Amino acid sequence: MNNKFSLRQFRRKYGTHEQCLEAIKRICYPDEMNCDKCKKLSIFYPIKGRTAYTCKYCGYQIYPLAGTIFEKSTTPLDLWFFAMYLMVQTRSGISAKQLERMLGVTYKTAWRMFRQIRILMAEMGDDMLTEIVEIDETFVGGKGKNRAHKWIQGVEEKQKEVLMGIVERNGKAYIRHIPTTGKWALIEQIQKYVSPKARVITDEFLGYASIYKYGYKHDSVNHRSQQYVLGDIHTQTIESFWSGLKRGIYGVYRVVSKKYLQAYADEYAWRYNNRKACGGMFNILLKQVVNVRAIQPSLIK
Ligand SMILES: [Zn+2]
């Protein structure tokens, strides 16, 4: 699948800062274009030692990195690209600590790169799911066995953070960090991401009991009576998503603070949602570098 893009191929294509800059320039601009200044159909050449390109006729300069997550960074682009490669090649992600070791940069730099690349992986679309959609919540952090306590609105749940998963079978996943498992919190997300044309499948949790009132066709599977599959009524897609996500959280990161839980969920969902991307996940992420440019200032603190 994605492994087709081997490290050897990657190094050949994006092994130097200049190659990476050229790749971004090619996404932003055609090979030939009309110069803004002299108005001629021109070719822009790289200026050695800088991140600018210059018009072959008048010397007008363009800056492909302007506004991107790379603009103010002193880290060479080939290291950025390698970090992006690592983040898409792994199933559960890598930690800033691993990035630090593999890139040979400081922890602080690795952490910063990691956060910036995650911005590229944040959920941007809000197209509604319309087919068979499985919905479930899970708890992250805290103590105790999650599912066992799901039915008890007890004190222990307060220690845990709630992730809500909305996954279309053979389609896209939305994962949201929500404040509680209360009915209103759930319905708010469902209305945002699920079209009333969809057929919704959940477990028998009461929070979902009234979603038919909002126009959804709804089936639920009764886990308490050991019923896990009834025809196509099951929540196995979202459950296997949760087990992968938790392997990532507990295996790679050990702990994900409340503050970064949504970013991790986005990163994980991003890989899931782009798993079949033609051209490979890396190219999708690379295009995001340019796409995110317009909205970037509001996202980066
Ligand atoms: Zn010009």
Residues whose N, C-alpha, C, O or C-beta is under 5 A from the ligand:
A	BS01	ZN	C35 K37 C38 C55 Y57 C58 G59 Y60
